[in-house]
């Protein structure tokens, strides 16, 4: 399967996290929800990856702690954001990820984008600007929109660091995800314990199924597909596909959550898709120093 197919699949599956997260955030505390989500991932992956294998070398655990902080802990902020903003708005802010990854991958990973890829990313960001700054209206971000920026930076760093570790050590995407999830859960446990101490959680059958869906599809399958594509095309090009996520999120949120999409958001969605297409046509990143 071409790497672009993996990246499109990942972007679609990531939208499930925004949609179900919006439904669950009022019923399960955010960090506890994240622990349950990543616990499902670890439970699924351990029999496939971890059984019969030794833990990563002690020298590599510092990297996994950092991966846990950027890919799991920072990603958990999504649920804090969804308690304060709409799924559509969260997905839109998340579309700033390609810009963050572009600026970080150049100095940190030596990935210099081609002119076509740069144009695609800028066109996508133009779509984001239309969504956030419609003509005649200013953007007045709420706390949820600003919290989403933490996830944007964290995700960009996680993508760059994860790709570096896979190339440096040969660890598989599944192995990377398993040990990242393990480190992230350990980092989240104190925060989750504080939430559970303050408020008792009751999970019904429906909530349990929704948590399983977030863990299995929006996380395990999505991250696996993400790293399958990222390992081939590079971080800055791969993150352009993340701009598909707000488009899918907006469409499903309108149908099932009753949220509304304005005309400016529709125009922005078209620009985002066009930018992703241009970035996908790029032949690859140039390697070298900044």
Order of alpha helices (4+ residues) and beta strands (2+ residues): alpha-alpha-alpha-alpha-alpha-alpha-beta-alpha-alpha-alpha-alpha-alpha-alpha-alpha-alpha-beta
